[in-house]
Amino acid sequence: MIWNEAHKLINKLIDLTCKIFKNDKIAYLIAGGCTTLVNIAIFWLFETFTAVPYVYSNIISVGCAIIFAFFANKIFVFKSKSDTLFHWLKEFWLFISARLTTMVIEVGGVSLLVEIFGINKMFSKILTQFIVLIINYFISKFLVFNNPKEVKTKE
């Protein structure tokens, strides 16, 4: 009896998870949340346990998050398939280029908030994450992983 109820619950959770990941916006928020956690965790580790200046800690944490985000977005969010090495490298190059561009926004934003406005480093880091998350979604969806569906012709 308990086993049947547990089995039904597990099936419902699996169905819900499948539905969530069919919606790229929700999947992106989950992947983006995980990417943000990677970014902030690495930044925090450097800030807490090293004497590395925060600007360099920020660059390192963003770099690690970019690599994580590529695979999370390619596999889980946009479910992009690369038939050739060239296609994979093209997506990777576009993704890295776009993320390096938004990294300038993030690093510059954190520096601006800390140095000019005197806002706490960690709060500044978190605040810039929201801005970058939105920009990155549109870049990933429309520029990097925009596998156009094949146009069906009438037979």
N, C-alpha and C positions, 0 to 999 in steps of 0.2 A: 504494500500500500504506500509506504513512504517512498520506496524506490520509484514507483510510477509518478508520484507528484514531483519528485526531484528530477526525473527524466523529462517531464513536461516543462518544468521551469528552465532546465538547461536548453531544451529545444527553443523555447521562447526567447531566451537570451541570445542564442545563435542567430535566430531569425532577425531579431532587433539589430544585432551587430551587422548582419549582411545588409539590411536596409540602410543603416547609417552610412556604411561605406559605399553604397550606391550613390549617395548624395555627396558630390565632390566638395560642397561648401562645408558640410559637417565633418567630412573626413579631413579636409584641410585644417579646420579648427583643431581637430584632435592631433594631427601631425604637427601643426604649427605650435600647439601647446607643448608637445614633446620636444620640438626643436627649441622652443623658448626655455624649457627646463634645462636642456643640455647647455644652452648658451649661458644662462644665469648661473647654473651650477659650476661650470668651469670658471666663469668670472669670479664667483664667490671663493672657489678654491684658491685661485691665484691671489685674490685680495686678502684672504685669511692666512694663507700659509707661505706666501712668498713676499719678497720685497720688490717684485716687479711693479713698475709704475702702472697705474690704472689704465692708461691709454693702451699700453702694450697688452695688458690682461684682457682688455676689451677686444682688441684685434685678434688675439689668439682664440678667445671664446667664440667670437663671431665666425672665424674660419672653421672651427670644429663644427659649429652649428650648421654651416653651409653644406659641408660634406654630408652630415646626417640628414639634412633637409632634402638633398637631392634624391637620396634613395627612398626616403619616406614619401616624397611627392611622386616620384616615378612609379613606385610599386603600389602604394596604398591609396593615394589620392586620385591621380589621373590615369593610373593603370596603363601606362605607356609601354608599348612593346617596341623593342628595337630589333628589326629584322637583320640589320647589318651593323658592323662595328662603326662604320661611318655615321649611321643614324644615331647610335648611342653617344659617340663622341660629339656630334653636333648638339644633341640635347644637353650633354654635360657642359660643353663650352658655353652655350647660351645661358644655362642656369647659373654657372659660376660667374659669368660676365655680369648678368643681371644682379646677382646677389652681391657682387663686389661693389656695384653701383649703389645699392641700398645700404651696403656696409658704410659707405662714406656718409650717408644720411644718419645712420645710427651712431657711428663714432663721433661725427661732428655734432650731432644732437646731444650726446652725453657730455661732450666737452663743453658745449655751449651752456647747457643747463647747470653743470657743475661750476665752471669758471666764471661765467657772467652772472648767472642768477643765484649761485650759491646753494643749489639744491643738492641734497644727499646723493652720493654716487649710485647707490643701489636703486633708489627711487627713480633717478634719471635713466638708468639702464632699463628698468621695467617700463617706464613711460614711452621711451623710444621704441620698445618692442611692439606696442600696439600699432604705431604708425607704420613701421616696417612690415608688419604682418599683413596689413591690408594691401600695401603696394606690391608685396611679393606674390600675393594670391593672383592679382590681375596679370602680373608679368608671367607667372608660371602657366596660368590657364590660357592666355591668348598669345604668348610668344614662344614659350619653351615646349610645353606638352600639348600643343594644339594639333593633335593628329586629326586632320579633317576626315570625316567619314566618307567612304567612297560614295560617289553619286551613282545611284541606281538608274540605269537607262531602261526605257520601255523596250520590251522584247517583241 
